[in-house]
């Protein structure tokens, strides 16, 4: 079962994929999305923590599914 946050993120990404606008450059939109996300993360996390998280995900791209847990 997906968390509400994960479900919402997947919906937003699906909407981006489903955009039939000829003026949308999907590769550029993905670059912008990554840049905006990193900027948001940097507001509340240290650069080293962001780098560690990104490196973890890059090292595990071949896994079936990423597991994201909430801090308790």
PyMOL commands that set and color helices and strands:
alter all, ss='L'
color gray80, all
select helices_A, chain A and resi 4-18+26-42+47-59
alter helices_A, ss='H'
color red, helices_A
deselect
rebuild
show_as cartoon
